[in-house]
Amino acid sequence: MNQITDLGAEFRKSSLSGAHDNCVEVAMNLPGVIAVRDSKDQSGPVLAFTPAQWRSFVGRVRTGSFDA
């Protein structure tokens, strides 16, 4: 099993994603770690970010930095 999941990560999917399966799930309940996983592969790999890294990523998404 995945170490992050074993630590009690509580993953949630955005309510905006509805019934679609092509989503990521985020767990923000672990101290000092933001965990992200593929909603289709809940036992698969988990990416771990510091809160600062996560804020930076989300900020860049919001400003369109990753848009083609």
All heavy atoms as TSV, in Angstrom:
chain	resi	resn	atom	element	x	y	z
A	1	MET	N	N	0.839	-1.187	0.000
A	1	MET	CA	C	0.000	0.000	0.000
A	1	MET	C	C	0.888	1.256	0.000
A	1	MET	O	O	2.052	1.204	0.313
A	1	MET	CB	C	-0.916	-0.026	1.215
A	1	MET	CG	C	-2.065	0.928	1.086
A	1	MET	SD	S	-3.358	0.615	2.288
A	1	MET	CE	C	-4.713	0.699	1.174
A	2	ASN	N	N	0.309	2.383	-0.313
A	2	ASN	CA	C	1.061	3.625	-0.417
A	2	ASN	C	C	1.296	4.247	0.956
A	2	ASN	O	O	0.394	4.325	1.775
A	2	ASN	CB	C	0.282	4.595	-1.310
A	2	ASN	CG	C	1.077	5.816	-1.622
A	2	ASN	OD1	O	1.317	6.612	-0.739
A	2	ASN	ND2	N	1.484	5.947	-2.850
A	3	GLN	N	N	2.498	4.707	1.204
A	3	GLN	CA	C	2.859	5.266	2.502
A	3	GLN	C	C	2.007	6.477	2.875
A	3	GLN	O	O	1.589	6.616	4.019
A	3	GLN	CB	C	4.337	5.640	2.505
A	3	GLN	CG	C	4.831	6.087	3.855
A	3	GLN	CD	C	6.315	6.366	3.849
A	3	GLN	OE1	O	6.953	6.386	2.814
A	3	GLN	NE2	N	6.858	6.593	5.015
A	4	ILE	N	N	1.719	7.353	1.937
A	4	ILE	CA	C	0.893	8.538	2.220
A	4	ILE	C	C	-0.508	8.099	2.643
A	4	ILE	O	O	-1.074	8.603	3.602
A	4	ILE	CB	C	0.818	9.474	0.993
A	4	ILE	CG1	C	2.185	10.030	0.641
A	4	ILE	CG2	C	-0.196	10.583	1.190
A	4	ILE	CD1	C	2.679	11.176	1.466
A	5	THR	N	N	-1.071	7.144	1.905
A	5	THR	CA	C	-2.400	6.641	2.240
A	5	THR	C	C	-2.374	5.991	3.616
A	5	THR	O	O	-3.304	6.153	4.407
A	5	THR	CB	C	-2.889	5.645	1.171
A	5	THR	OG1	O	-2.828	6.289	-0.099
A	5	THR	CG2	C	-4.305	5.194	1.428
A	6	ASP	N	N	-1.309	5.257	3.908
A	6	ASP	CA	C	-1.172	4.608	5.215
A	6	ASP	C	C	-1.145	5.618	6.353
A	6	ASP	O	O	-1.521	5.291	7.481
A	6	ASP	CB	C	0.104	3.755	5.268
A	6	ASP	CG	C	0.041	2.548	4.351
A	6	ASP	OD1	O	-1.059	2.209	3.876
A	6	ASP	OD2	O	1.100	1.955	4.104
A	7	LEU	N	N	-0.719	6.830	6.077
A	7	LEU	CA	C	-0.650	7.868	7.115
A	7	LEU	C	C	-2.004	8.506	7.394
A	7	LEU	O	O	-2.127	9.370	8.240
A	7	LEU	CB	C	0.345	8.955	6.700
A	7	LEU	CG	C	1.810	8.544	6.672
A	7	LEU	CD1	C	2.674	9.663	6.107
A	7	LEU	CD2	C	2.282	8.164	8.073
A	8	GLY	N	N	-3.039	8.091	6.664
A	8	GLY	CA	C	-4.375	8.612	6.905
A	8	GLY	C	C	-4.780	9.770	6.008
A	8	GLY	O	O	-5.646	10.558	6.368
A	9	ALA	N	N	-4.170	9.858	4.837
A	9	ALA	CA	C	-4.548	10.920	3.899
A	9	ALA	C	C	-6.023	10.792	3.546
A	9	ALA	O	O	-6.506	9.712	3.235
A	9	ALA	CB	C	-3.695	10.840	2.634
A	10	GLU	N	N	-6.717	11.911	3.608
A	10	GLU	CA	C	-8.140	11.958	3.253
A	10	GLU	C	C	-8.259	12.682	1.914
A	10	GLU	O	O	-8.264	13.905	1.858
A	10	GLU	CB	C	-8.930	12.675	4.336
A	10	GLU	CG	C	-8.879	11.965	5.671
A	10	GLU	CD	C	-9.514	12.759	6.803
A	10	GLU	OE1	O	-10.098	13.837	6.554
A	10	GLU	OE2	O	-9.396	12.305	7.953
A	11	PHE	N	N	-8.341	11.895	0.843
A	11	PHE	CA	C	-8.395	12.455	-0.505
A	11	PHE	C	C	-9.798	12.903	-0.848
A	11	PHE	O	O	-10.780	12.295	-0.442
A	11	PHE	CB	C	-7.924	11.419	-1.523
A	11	PHE	CG	C	-6.447	11.185	-1.499
A	11	PHE	CD1	C	-5.898	10.183	-0.718
A	11	PHE	CD2	C	-5.606	11.976	-2.249
A	11	PHE	CE1	C	-4.536	9.966	-0.691
A	11	PHE	CE2	C	-4.238	11.780	-2.229
A	11	PHE	CZ	C	-3.701	10.765	-1.444
A	12	ARG	N	N	-9.867	13.996	-1.614
A	12	ARG	CA	C	-11.159	14.456	-2.110
A	12	ARG	C	C	-10.987	14.948	-3.536
A	12	ARG	O	O	-9.905	15.386	-3.942
A	12	ARG	CB	C	-11.753	15.550	-1.233
A	12	ARG	CG	C	-10.958	16.829	-1.207
A	12	ARG	CD	C	-11.634	17.882	-0.346
A	12	ARG	NE	N	-10.890	19.114	-0.367
A	12	ARG	CZ	C	-10.978	20.045	-1.306
A	12	ARG	NH1	N	-11.783	19.881	-2.321
A	12	ARG	NH2	N	-10.266	21.143	-1.237
A	13	LYS	N	N	-12.068	14.864	-4.278
A	13	LYS	CA	C	-12.099	15.294	-5.667
A	13	LYS	C	C	-12.938	16.560	-5.735
A	13	LYS	O	O	-13.912	16.704	-4.998
A	13	LYS	CB	C	-12.714	14.172	-6.507
A	13	LYS	CG	C	-12.713	14.405	-7.981
A	13	LYS	CD	C	-13.068	13.156	-8.780
A	13	LYS	CE	C	-14.419	12.609	-8.456
A	13	LYS	NZ	N	-14.893	11.614	-9.426
A	14	SER	N	N	-12.603	17.459	-6.619
A	14	SER	CA	C	-13.354	18.698	-6.770
A	14	SER	C	C	-14.816	18.410	-7.084
A	14	SER	O	O	-15.134	17.536	-7.892
A	14	SER	CB	C	-12.754	19.548	-7.894
A	14	SER	OG	O	-13.609	20.630	-8.189
A	15	SER	N	N	-15.696	19.165	-6.471
A	15	SER	CA	C	-17.122	19.017	-6.767
A	15	SER	C	C	-17.429	19.451	-8.201
A	15	SER	O	O	-18.443	19.060	-8.768
A	15	SER	CB	C	-17.959	19.836	-5.785
A	15	SER	OG	O	-17.610	21.206	-5.875
A	16	LEU	N	N	-16.554	20.221	-8.813
A	16	LEU	CA	C	-16.740	20.657	-10.192
A	16	LEU	C	C	-16.480	19.542	-11.195
A	16	LEU	O	O	-16.850	19.651	-12.360
A	16	LEU	CB	C	-15.830	21.844	-10.506
A	16	LEU	CG	C	-16.070	23.107	-9.680
A	16	LEU	CD1	C	-15.020	24.157	-10.002
A	16	LEU	CD2	C	-17.461	23.640	-9.924
A	17	SER	N	N	-15.843	18.454	-10.755
A	17	SER	CA	C	-15.530	17.368	-11.677
A	17	SER	C	C	-16.719	16.443	-11.914
A	17	SER	O	O	-16.694	15.639	-12.834
A	17	SER	CB	C	-14.327	16.570	-11.184
A	17	SER	OG	O	-14.568	16.088	-9.885
A	18	GLY	N	N	-17.756	16.538	-11.116
A	18	GLY	CA	C	-18.957	15.732	-11.317
A	18	GLY	C	C	-18.671	14.251	-11.327
A	18	GLY	O	O	-17.898	13.746	-10.522
A	19	ALA	N	N	-19.256	13.545	-12.289
A	19	ALA	CA	C	-19.108	12.096	-12.366
A	19	ALA	C	C	-17.947	11.672	-13.260
A	19	ALA	O	O	-17.747	10.494	-13.497
A	19	ALA	CB	C	-20.405	11.487	-12.878
A	20	HIS	N	N	-17.191	12.623	-13.752
A	20	HIS	CA	C	-16.085	12.300	-14.656
A	20	HIS	C	C	-14.966	11.591	-13.907
A	20	HIS	O	O	-14.708	11.845	-12.740
A	20	HIS	CB	C	-15.549	13.561	-15.334
A	20	HIS	CG	C	-16.599	14.293	-16.104
A	20	HIS	ND1	N	-17.136	13.809	-17.274
A	20	HIS	CD2	C	-17.242	15.452	-15.851
A	20	HIS	CE1	C	-18.050	14.649	-17.713
A	20	HIS	NE2	N	-18.135	15.664	-16.864
A	21	ASP	N	N	-14.288	10.682	-14.619
A	21	ASP	CA	C	-13.223	9.897	-13.996
A	21	ASP	C	C	-11.824	10.417	-14.287
A	21	ASP	O	O	-10.857	9.864	-13.805
A	21	ASP	CB	C	-13.311	8.438	-14.472
A	21	ASP	CG	C	-14.512	7.725	-13.888
A	21	ASP	OD1	O	-14.914	8.069	-12.758
A	21	ASP	OD2	O	-15.043	6.830	-14.559
A	22	ASN	N	N	-11.697	11.450	-15.082
A	22	ASN	CA	C	-10.372	11.960	-15.445
A	22	ASN	C	C	-9.982	13.123	-14.529
A	22	ASN	O	O	-9.778	14.232	-14.969
A	22	ASN	CB	C	-10.332	12.377	-16.913
A	22	ASN	CG	C	-11.405	13.396	-17.249
A	22	ASN	OD1	O	-12.344	13.590	-16.495
A	22	ASN	ND2	N	-11.238	14.062	-18.371
A	23	CYS	N	N	-9.885	12.818	-13.248
A	23	CYS	CA	C	-9.637	13.855	-12.255
A	23	CYS	C	C	-8.474	13.471	-11.353
A	23	CYS	O	O	-8.048	12.337	-11.319
A	23	CYS	CB	C	-10.879	14.038	-11.379
A	23	CYS	SG	S	-12.358	14.399	-12.314
A	24	VAL	N	N	-8.017	14.443	-10.628
A	24	VAL	CA	C	-7.068	14.174	-9.563
A	24	VAL	C	C	-7.780	14.359	-8.236
A	24	VAL	O	O	-8.784	15.064	-8.144
A	24	VAL	CB	C	-5.822	15.090	-9.630
A	24	VAL	CG1	C	-5.030	14.821	-10.892
A	24	VAL	CG2	C	-6.192	16.542	-9.519
A	25	GLU	N	N	-7.258	13.710	-7.221
A	25	GLU	CA	C	-7.760	13.866	-5.864
A	25	GLU	C	C	-6.646	14.479	-5.032
A	25	GLU	O	O	-5.473	14.182	-5.245
A	25	GLU	CB	C	-8.161	12.513	-5.277
A	25	GLU	CG	C	-9.310	11.872	-6.014
A	25	GLU	CD	C	-9.662	10.499	-5.479
A	25	GLU	OE1	O	-8.761	9.761	-5.058
A	25	GLU	OE2	O	-10.850	10.171	-5.492
A	26	VAL	N	N	-7.020	15.316	-4.095
A	26	VAL	CA	C	-6.050	16.025	-3.270
A	26	VAL	C	C	-6.350	15.761	-1.802
A	26	VAL	O	O	-7.505	15.783	-1.384
A	26	VAL	CB	C	-6.100	17.544	-3.550
A	26	VAL	CG1	C	-5.130	18.303	-2.674
A	26	VAL	CG2	C	-5.825	17.822	-5.015
A	27	ALA	N	N	-5.297	15.495	-1.038
A	27	ALA	CA	C	-5.418	15.348	0.419
A	27	ALA	C	C	-4.623	16.476	1.063
A	27	ALA	O	O	-3.429	16.630	0.798
A	27	ALA	CB	C	-4.890	13.996	0.885
A	28	MET	N	N	-5.292	17.253	1.903
A	28	MET	CA	C	-4.643	18.394	2.552
A	28	MET	C	C	-4.651	18.253	4.069
A	28	MET	O	O	-4.409	19.225	4.771
A	28	MET	CB	C	-5.341	19.682	2.115
A	28	MET	CG	C	-5.313	19.868	0.609
A	28	MET	SD	S	-6.134	21.355	0.056
A	28	MET	CE	C	-4.797	22.529	0.234
A	29	ASN	N	N	-4.907	17.064	4.580
A	29	ASN	CA	C	-5.034	16.878	6.021
A	29	ASN	C	C	-3.759	16.391	6.704
A	29	ASN	O	O	-3.742	16.236	7.917
A	29	ASN	CB	C	-6.172	15.887	6.329
A	29	ASN	CG	C	-5.864	14.482	5.859
A	29	ASN	OD1	O	-5.536	14.273	4.691
A	29	ASN	ND2	N	-5.983	13.521	6.745
A	30	LEU	N	N	-2.694	16.175	5.961
A	30	LEU	CA	C	-1.439	15.727	6.570
A	30	LEU	C	C	-0.546	16.929	6.859
A	30	LEU	O	O	-0.426	17.833	6.031
A	30	LEU	CB	C	-0.712	14.755	5.633
A	30	LEU	CG	C	-1.485	13.490	5.258
A	30	LEU	CD1	C	-0.728	12.709	4.203
A	30	LEU	CD2	C	-1.726	12.648	6.497
A	31	PRO	N	N	0.094	16.962	8.016
A	31	PRO	CA	C	0.938	18.117	8.349
A	31	PRO	C	C	2.139	18.252	7.406
A	31	PRO	O	O	2.903	17.316	7.243
A	31	PRO	CB	C	1.386	17.848	9.783
A	31	PRO	CG	C	1.086	16.423	10.058
A	31	PRO	CD	C	0.068	15.965	9.064
A	32	GLY	N	N	2.238	19.408	6.760
A	32	GLY	CA	C	3.388	19.713	5.919
A	32	GLY	C	C	3.400	19.043	4.560
A	32	GLY	O	O	4.393	19.133	3.848
A	33	VAL	N	N	2.302	18.351	4.188
A	33	VAL	CA	C	2.269	17.629	2.912
A	33	VAL	C	C	0.912	17.828	2.232
A	33	VAL	O	O	-0.125	17.712	2.871
A	33	VAL	CB	C	2.489	16.106	3.123
A	33	VAL	CG1	C	2.361	15.345	1.813
A	33	VAL	CG2	C	3.827	15.829	3.764
A	34	ILE	N	N	0.964	18.118	0.940
A	34	ILE	CA	C	-0.224	18.105	0.105
A	34	ILE	C	C	-0.035	16.907	-0.826
A	34	ILE	O	O	0.953	16.836	-1.558
A	34	ILE	CB	C	-0.368	19.395	-0.738
A	34	ILE	CG1	C	-0.287	20.641	0.142
A	34	ILE	CG2	C	-1.639	19.354	-1.562
A	34	ILE	CD1	C	-1.349	20.761	1.197
A	35	ALA	N	N	-0.958	15.946	-0.777
A	35	ALA	CA	C	-0.840	14.728	-1.572
A	35	ALA	C	C	-1.828	14.777	-2.733
A	35	ALA	O	O	-2.962	15.217	-2.572
A	35	ALA	CB	C	-1.112	13.512	-0.693
A	36	VAL	N	N	-1.379	14.301	-3.893
A	36	VAL	CA	C	-2.198	14.325	-5.105
A	36	VAL	C	C	-2.104	12.952	-5.761
A	36	VAL	O	O	-1.017	12.379	-5.871
A	36	VAL	CB	C	-1.698	15.403	-6.093
A	36	VAL	CG1	C	-2.543	15.440	-7.347
A	36	VAL	CG2	C	-1.668	16.767	-5.428
A	37	ARG	N	N	-3.261	12.422	-6.207
A	37	ARG	CA	C	-3.271	11.133	-6.897
A	37	ARG	C	C	-4.318	11.147	-8.013
A	37	ARG	O	O	-5.212	11.991	-8.044
A	37	ARG	CB	C	-3.549	9.987	-5.930
A	37	ARG	CG	C	-4.965	9.956	-5.412
A	37	ARG	CD	C	-5.184	8.804	-4.456
A	37	ARG	NE	N	-6.562	8.802	-3.970
A	37	ARG	CZ	C	-7.017	8.023	-3.020
A	37	ARG	NH1	N	-6.202	7.181	-2.424
A	37	ARG	NH2	N	-8.274	8.076	-2.643
A	38	ASP	N	N	-4.215	10.167	-8.893
A	38	ASP	CA	C	-5.154	9.978	-9.994
A	38	ASP	C	C	-6.410	9.318	-9.444
A	38	ASP	O	O	-6.335	8.264	-8.808
A	38	ASP	CB	C	-4.499	9.088	-11.055
A	38	ASP	CG	C	-5.341	8.883	-12.294
A	38	ASP	OD1	O	-6.550	9.193	-12.280
A	38	ASP	OD2	O	-4.783	8.395	-13.283
A	39	SER	N	N	-7.566	9.888	-9.707
A	39	SER	CA	C	-8.810	9.330	-9.171
A	39	SER	C	C	-9.129	7.959	-9.758
A	39	SER	O	O	-9.848	7.178	-9.142
A	39	SER	CB	C	-9.981	10.283	-9.417
A	39	SER	OG	O	-10.220	10.435	-10.800
A	40	LYS	N	N	-8.587	7.644	-10.934
A	40	LYS	CA	C	-8.832	6.345	-11.551
A	40	LYS	C	C	-7.932	5.257	-10.979
A	40	LYS	O	O	-8.184	4.078	-11.179
A	40	LYS	CB	C	-8.627	6.416	-13.065
A	40	LYS	CG	C	-9.603	7.324	-13.789
A	40	LYS	CD	C	-9.359	7.340	-15.294
A	40	LYS	CE	C	-7.982	7.748	-15.725
A	40	LYS	NZ	N	-7.541	9.091	-15.402
A	41	ASP	N	N	-6.864	5.618	-10.291
A	41	ASP	CA	C	-5.889	4.654	-9.769
A	41	ASP	C	C	-5.590	4.985	-8.313
A	41	ASP	O	O	-4.497	5.419	-7.971
A	41	ASP	CB	C	-4.627	4.701	-10.622
A	41	ASP	CG	C	-3.624	3.612	-10.269
A	41	ASP	OD1	O	-3.975	2.702	-9.484
A	41	ASP	OD2	O	-2.499	3.675	-10.777
A	42	GLN	N	N	-6.562	4.779	-7.456
A	42	GLN	CA	C	-6.443	5.197	-6.067
A	42	GLN	C	C	-5.381	4.431	-5.280
A	42	GLN	O	O	-4.941	4.895	-4.241
A	42	GLN	CB	C	-7.795	5.104	-5.378
A	42	GLN	CG	C	-8.787	6.079	-5.968
A	42	GLN	CD	C	-10.140	6.018	-5.304
A	42	GLN	OE1	O	-10.422	5.163	-4.482
A	42	GLN	NE2	N	-10.999	6.954	-5.667
A	43	SER	N	N	-4.961	3.287	-5.766
A	43	SER	CA	C	-3.882	2.569	-5.088
A	43	SER	C	C	-2.542	2.806	-5.776
A	43	SER	O	O	-1.532	2.221	-5.403
A	43	SER	CB	C	-4.189	1.070	-5.024
A	43	SER	OG	O	-4.281	0.535	-6.328
A	44	GLY	N	N	-2.532	3.668	-6.772
A	44	GLY	CA	C	-1.314	3.971	-7.518
A	44	GLY	C	C	-0.451	5.005	-6.832
A	44	GLY	O	O	-0.637	5.322	-5.652
A	45	PRO	N	N	0.498	5.561	-7.570
A	45	PRO	CA	C	1.444	6.517	-6.992
A	45	PRO	C	C	0.772	7.803	-6.521
A	45	PRO	O	O	-0.268	8.207	-7.032
A	45	PRO	CB	C	2.426	6.805	-8.130
A	45	PRO	CG	C	1.742	6.372	-9.368
A	45	PRO	CD	C	0.726	5.338	-8.991
A	46	VAL	N	N	1.401	8.413	-5.537
A	46	VAL	CA	C	0.931	9.677	-4.965
A	46	VAL	C	C	2.063	10.683	-5.058
A	46	VAL	O	O	3.203	10.374	-4.715
A	46	VAL	CB	C	0.502	9.488	-3.488
A	46	VAL	CG1	C	0.129	10.820	-2.863
A	46	VAL	CG2	C	-0.660	8.512	-3.392
A	47	LEU	N	N	1.753	11.877	-5.555
A	47	LEU	CA	C	2.725	12.965	-5.561
A	47	LEU	C	C	2.587	13.735	-4.255
A	47	LEU	O	O	1.469	13.982	-3.795
A	47	LEU	CB	C	2.473	13.903	-6.739
A	47	LEU	CG	C	2.559	13.281	-8.127
A	47	LEU	CD1	C	2.148	14.304	-9.184
A	47	LEU	CD2	C	3.956	12.772	-8.392
A	48	ALA	N	N	3.698	14.118	-3.670
A	48	ALA	CA	C	3.681	14.868	-2.416
A	48	ALA	C	C	4.354	16.216	-2.628
A	48	ALA	O	O	5.439	16.295	-3.204
A	48	ALA	CB	C	4.406	14.092	-1.323
A	49	PHE	N	N	3.673	17.277	-2.189
A	49	PHE	CA	C	4.164	18.641	-2.315
A	49	PHE	C	C	4.195	19.302	-0.947
A	49	PHE	O	O	3.374	18.992	-0.088
A	49	PHE	CB	C	3.227	19.467	-3.215
A	49	PHE	CG	C	3.101	18.941	-4.616
A	49	PHE	CD1	C	2.088	18.058	-4.951
A	49	PHE	CD2	C	3.999	19.331	-5.587
A	49	PHE	CE1	C	1.960	17.568	-6.243
A	49	PHE	CE2	C	3.883	18.848	-6.890
A	49	PHE	CZ	C	2.863	17.961	-7.212
A	50	THR	N	N	5.091	20.257	-0.783
A	50	THR	CA	C	5.026	21.096	0.409
A	50	THR	C	C	3.879	22.081	0.193
A	50	THR	O	O	3.480	22.344	-0.956
A	50	THR	CB	C	6.329	21.884	0.629
A	50	THR	OG1	O	6.483	22.820	-0.446
A	50	THR	CG2	C	7.542	20.966	0.727
A	51	PRO	N	N	3.340	22.661	1.249
A	51	PRO	CA	C	2.296	23.673	1.059
A	51	PRO	C	C	2.751	24.831	0.156
A	51	PRO	O	O	1.972	25.314	-0.666
A	51	PRO	CB	C	1.985	24.133	2.482
A	51	PRO	CG	C	2.267	22.919	3.314
A	51	PRO	CD	C	3.486	22.310	2.664
A	52	ALA	N	N	4.000	25.248	0.268
A	52	ALA	CA	C	4.500	26.340	-0.582
A	52	ALA	C	C	4.541	25.928	-2.047
A	52	ALA	O	O	4.177	26.715	-2.934
A	52	ALA	CB	C	5.886	26.780	-0.118
A	53	GLN	N	N	4.983	24.712	-2.319
A	53	GLN	CA	C	5.001	24.227	-3.698
A	53	GLN	C	C	3.586	24.146	-4.255
A	53	GLN	O	O	3.348	24.513	-5.407
A	53	GLN	CB	C	5.642	22.837	-3.771
A	53	GLN	CG	C	7.126	22.825	-3.512
A	53	GLN	CD	C	7.659	21.423	-3.339
A	53	GLN	OE1	O	7.013	20.547	-2.768
A	53	GLN	NE2	N	8.875	21.202	-3.828
A	54	TRP	N	N	2.643	23.678	-3.457
A	54	TRP	CA	C	1.254	23.550	-3.903
A	54	TRP	C	C	0.652	24.926	-4.195
A	54	TRP	O	O	-0.004	25.119	-5.220
A	54	TRP	CB	C	0.435	22.799	-2.861
A	54	TRP	CG	C	-0.974	22.566	-3.294
A	54	TRP	CD1	C	-2.103	23.127	-2.783
A	54	TRP	CD2	C	-1.420	21.714	-4.353
A	54	TRP	NE1	N	-3.210	22.683	-3.452
A	54	TRP	CE2	C	-2.820	21.814	-4.429
A	54	TRP	CE3	C	-0.754	20.881	-5.256
A	54	TRP	CZ2	C	-3.572	21.107	-5.358
A	54	TRP	CZ3	C	-1.511	20.176	-6.180
A	54	TRP	CH2	C	-2.905	20.295	-6.219
A	55	ARG	N	N	0.885	25.905	-3.301
A	55	ARG	CA	C	0.381	27.266	-3.535
A	55	ARG	C	C	0.948	27.846	-4.826
A	55	ARG	O	O	0.236	28.486	-5.603
A	55	ARG	CB	C	0.716	28.177	-2.350
A	55	ARG	CG	C	-0.180	27.998	-1.151
A	55	ARG	CD	C	0.036	29.077	-0.109
A	55	ARG	NE	N	1.410	29.170	0.364
A	55	ARG	CZ	C	1.921	28.444	1.354
A	55	ARG	NH1	N	1.176	27.579	2.001
A	55	ARG	NH2	N	3.170	28.595	1.725
A	56	SER	N	N	2.232	27.610	-5.071
A	56	SER	CA	C	2.861	28.107	-6.288
A	56	SER	C	C	2.229	27.467	-7.523
A	56	SER	O	O	1.907	28.160	-8.497
A	56	SER	CB	C	4.359	27.812	-6.255
A	56	SER	OG	O	4.971	28.188	-7.458
A	57	PHE	N	N	2.028	26.162	-7.492
A	57	PHE	CA	C	1.417	25.461	-8.615
A	57	PHE	C	C	-0.001	25.971	-8.880
A	57	PHE	O	O	-0.352	26.320	-10.006
A	57	PHE	CB	C	1.403	23.953	-8.346
A	57	PHE	CG	C	0.600	23.178	-9.349
A	57	PHE	CD1	C	1.075	22.994	-10.636
A	57	PHE	CD2	C	-0.631	22.651	-9.006
A	57	PHE	CE1	C	0.325	22.281	-11.578
A	57	PHE	CE2	C	-1.384	21.942	-9.934
A	57	PHE	CZ	C	-0.898	21.757	-11.213
A	58	VAL	N	N	-0.816	26.033	-7.848
A	58	VAL	CA	C	-2.203	26.483	-8.004
A	58	VAL	C	C	-2.235	27.924	-8.511
A	58	VAL	O	O	-3.028	28.269	-9.384
A	58	VAL	CB	C	-2.986	26.323	-6.681
A	58	VAL	CG1	C	-4.345	27.004	-6.755
A	58	VAL	CG2	C	-3.145	24.844	-6.340
A	59	GLY	N	N	-1.350	28.761	-8.001
A	59	GLY	CA	C	-1.283	30.145	-8.472
A	59	GLY	C	C	-0.953	30.237	-9.946
A	59	GLY	O	O	-1.551	31.027	-10.684
A	60	ARG	N	N	-0.033	29.390	-10.415
A	60	ARG	CA	C	0.333	29.404	-11.828
A	60	ARG	C	C	-0.796	28.867	-12.698
A	60	ARG	O	O	-1.007	29.340	-13.806
A	60	ARG	CB	C	1.626	28.624	-12.042
A	60	ARG	CG	C	2.822	29.357	-11.410
A	60	ARG	CD	C	4.110	28.667	-11.676
A	60	ARG	NE	N	4.409	28.810	-13.103
A	60	ARG	CZ	C	5.369	28.112	-13.714
A	60	ARG	NH1	N	6.102	27.255	-13.036
A	60	ARG	NH2	N	5.588	28.281	-14.994
A	61	VAL	N	N	-1.538	27.882	-12.196
A	61	VAL	CA	C	-2.712	27.384	-12.931
A	61	VAL	C	C	-3.729	28.506	-13.076
A	61	VAL	O	O	-4.271	28.746	-14.164
A	61	VAL	CB	C	-3.339	26.164	-12.223
A	61	VAL	CG1	C	-4.705	25.833	-12.806
A	61	VAL	CG2	C	-2.412	24.952	-12.311
A	62	ARG	N	N	-3.980	29.220	-12.002
A	62	ARG	CA	C	-4.987	30.292	-12.029
A	62	ARG	C	C	-4.622	31.424	-12.977
A	62	ARG	O	O	-5.499	32.069	-13.556
A	62	ARG	CB	C	-5.188	30.851	-10.617
A	62	ARG	CG	C	-5.953	29.907	-9.737
A	62	ARG	CD	C	-6.209	30.502	-8.377
A	62	ARG	NE	N	-6.998	29.585	-7.580
A	62	ARG	CZ	C	-6.924	29.478	-6.267
A	62	ARG	NH1	N	-6.103	30.250	-5.587
A	62	ARG	NH2	N	-7.664	28.610	-5.632
A	63	THR	N	N	-3.335	31.701	-13.119
A	63	THR	CA	C	-2.916	32.789	-14.012
A	63	THR	C	C	-2.717	32.323	-15.456
A	63	THR	O	O	-2.389	33.138	-16.314
A	63	THR	CB	C	-1.607	33.441	-13.524
A	63	THR	OG1	O	-0.563	32.465	-13.531
A	63	THR	CG2	C	-1.777	34.042	-12.149
A	64	GLY	N	N	-2.902	31.035	-15.712
A	64	GLY	CA	C	-2.774	30.524	-17.082
A	64	GLY	C	C	-1.360	30.230	-17.520
A	64	GLY	O	O	-1.107	30.089	-18.712
A	65	SER	N	N	-0.435	30.131	-16.603
A	65	SER	CA	C	0.973	29.892	-16.955
A	65	SER	C	C	1.199	28.603	-17.739
A	65	SER	O	O	2.179	28.486	-18.461
A	65	SER	CB	C	1.834	29.847	-15.692
A	65	SER	OG	O	1.858	31.099	-15.073
A	66	PHE	N	N	0.314	27.628	-17.585
A	66	PHE	CA	C	0.497	26.342	-18.245
A	66	PHE	C	C	-0.332	26.207	-19.515
A	66	PHE	O	O	-0.300	25.172	-20.177
A	66	PHE	CB	C	0.164	25.196	-17.286
A	66	PHE	CG	C	1.017	25.185	-16.049
A	66	PHE	CD1	C	0.454	25.434	-14.808
A	66	PHE	CD2	C	2.374	24.936	-16.121
A	66	PHE	CE1	C	1.227	25.418	-13.661
A	66	PHE	CE2	C	3.164	24.935	-14.988
A	66	PHE	CZ	C	2.597	25.166	-13.756
A	67	ASP	N	N	-1.091	27.246	-19.873
A	67	ASP	CA	C	-1.930	27.179	-21.064
A	67	ASP	C	C	-1.051	27.180	-22.308
A	67	ASP	O	O	-0.047	27.887	-22.381
A	67	ASP	CB	C	-2.900	28.363	-21.123
A	67	ASP	CG	C	-3.929	28.325	-19.999
A	67	ASP	OD1	O	-4.044	27.277	-19.329
A	67	ASP	OD2	O	-4.609	29.344	-19.800
A	68	ALA	N	N	-1.482	26.413	-23.274
A	68	ALA	CA	C	-0.702	26.316	-24.529
A	68	ALA	C	C	-0.940	27.519	-25.412
A	68	ALA	O	O	-1.871	28.195	-25.383
A	68	ALA	CB	C	-1.088	25.060	-25.273
